[in-house]
Amino acid sequence: MKKAILATKVGMTQIFSEDGVLTPVTVLQAGPCVVTQVKTAENDGYDAVQVGFGEIRENLVSKPRKGQFVKAGVSSRRFVKEFRFENSAEYSLGQEIKADIFAAGEKVDATGISKGKGFQGAIKRHGLSRGPMKHGSKYHRHAGSNGAATSPGRVFKGKHMPGQTGNVKVTIQNLEIVRIDTENNVILVKGAVPGPKKSMIILKETVKKEK
């Protein structure tokens, strides 16, 4: 991986191409991010670049983190993330990473925290079918049989059961960048991206695996 950026989700909309084709897109406020630390294999055991994104009041930042920002010569940042770039040696402290590192037509992977929906039943959580809704069926929205007879006499791991839904790390791969506004650092990505509005999204270039 050679490029990535932090962004916040603005929301979804739709745009029309020149030939009149409608495309649903997610609007992302991507950067500008600033390099807060450059790690090398000699000092840290591996090569990586740490970037900060989003403004935050200094009194909300811990002393160790604040000292790191002062050493890098940048203002305090709300989000801090580390990327293992193959070309990390090309980055320097205080350098800005903007939306123009990507281009329209490129493929990216978007990572975010999905919307939390609390405790839900198996139908909403896993998409199971419901039972008959007539009187006397005694089986409407139950998850179904849990056991497996006397042998083995237990519930197998992975059984679709009710429980906490959402609020987990989700990555959507191979999304296409439709348009980029370099002046406002806005990226339009085709399709949906995990997470609610104003949540942090990590955009990484899609790395094709060799067969």
N, C-alpha and C positions, 0 to 999 in steps of 0.2 A: 504494500500500500504506500502510495506516494502523496496522497492529498486527502484531507478531511476537514470538516468545519463544524462548529456548534451553531445551533439555530434555535429559535423559538417558533412555535406553531401559531400562526395568525388566524387561520381558519381555512375553509374550503370555498371555492367558487368555480366558475366555468369560463372558458375562453373559446373563441372561434378562430380557426386557422384561416388562411387566405382563401382557401377553396370552400369555406363554409362548414367545416367539420367541427362539431362541438366536442370539447375535451374537458372532463372534470379534473381540477387541479387542487393541490394543497399549497397554500401560500406560506412560505417560511422566511422569517427574518434571520438571514444567515450572516452572523458577524456584525461588525468586524471583530475578529478575535485577535488577541495579542499574545505573543510568545512570552511566557513567564519563567520558563526553565528549559534548558537544553541538556539532556543527559547523554553521556558517552559511555562506551564500553570500558574505557580506561578508568573512569571515576566511579561509575554506577553499575557496571557489569553488563549493560545493554544500551542500545541507542534508542532514544525517544525524544519527543518534543511535548512539553506541557503548555497548554494554552488556557487563557482565561476569557470569559465572555460575560457580558452583562454588568451594569453598574450596581454598586451596593455601598451603603454607608460604612465608613471605616469603623465605627463603634460596634458594628455587627460582625466584624472579622476577628478571628483569634490572633493572638500576638505572633505565633510562629508563621501563620499564613501572611499576616501583614508584613512581617520582616522579609518574607520571600518576595512580596510585591515591591517593597522598597528597594531591595537588592536588584530586581529586574528593571527598576525605574519606571514602573507603570502604576496606574491607579488601582484601587481594590476592585476585584471582580467577583461576581456572584457565583458563577460556575467555573470549575477548573477540571480539565480533562487531559489525559495523557494519551498520545498517539505514537505508535511505533512506526515511524516513517522510515522507508528505505533510504531516503535522502535527508535524514535529520541533520547532517552536518552542514547543510546549506542554509539552515535557519539560525537566526541570532536573537538575542534578548531584545524585547521591545518591538520586534517585527510584527506587522499587522497581517492577518490572513483574512482576505475579503472574499465575497461571493464570486469574484472573477476568476478564482482558481478552477472553477467548473465552467462548462460550456453547454449550450443547448444541444440536446441529442445524446449526452453522456448518460451512462447508467450508474445509479448510486444505490447504496443500502441505507435505509433509515431506521434508527433505533430509538425507542422511547418507552415510557411507562404507560401502559394501557389504562383506560378509564376504570376506576374501581366501582363495582356494582354491589358490593356487600355480599351477604350470605344469600345464595340463590339455590333453587331446586335443580334437579338433574335436567329438566326439560330446557330451562333457560341457559343453564351452564354448559350442557353438552349437546343440546339439540335433539334430545330423545323424543320419541313419539308418545302421545298420551294414550290412555286407555279409553274404553267406552264411557260416555258421559250420561248414560241412562241410569234410572233409579235402580238401586240394588246391585250395581256392578262392584262396588267397594274398591274399585281400582280406576282412579282418574288421572292423577298426575304423579303417581308413585314411580320410582326408578325401575321397578320390576324386581324379579327374584335376585337375591344377593348370594345365596349359597350354591353349593354344588353337591347336593345329597350328602349322605353320611361320609363318603370318601371323596375328596379329602376333608370335608367338613369345615371349611373355612372360606373366607372371602378373599379372592385373589387380588394381588396388588394391581393397581391401575383400573379397578372397577369404577365406572362412572357413577359418582355419588354427589349429593348436595355438598355445598361448601363455598368458601370465599371465591368470588368471581372477579376477574380483572385485577388491576393494580400489580401487574407483572411486567417484566422486561420483554418487549416484543421487537423483533427485527423483520422488516419487510425488505426483501431483496429485489434487485434488478428493476428498480423504478427509473423511469425516464425523466430527465430534466427537459421541460417543455420550453421554458423561457427564463431569462435572467435579467434583472434590472440592476446593473452595476452601480448606478448612482445611489440607489437606496439600499443596496445589498439585499435584494429580495430574490428568492429562487422559487419558481413554480414547478412543482413536481406532479407528474401525472398520477392520478389515483389518490387513495387515502393513506395517511400516515398515522401511526399509533399515538395515542395520548390526547388529552384535552387541550383547549386553547391556552396559550401562554406557557405550555410545558416545554421543557428542553428536548430538542431532537439532535441526534448525532448523525451527520451525513458523511458517509465514507464512499469512496469510489468502489464500484463492484470489481472484485478481483476474480478473473476467470481462472478456474482450476484446470491444470493440465491433465489430460486423460492418460 
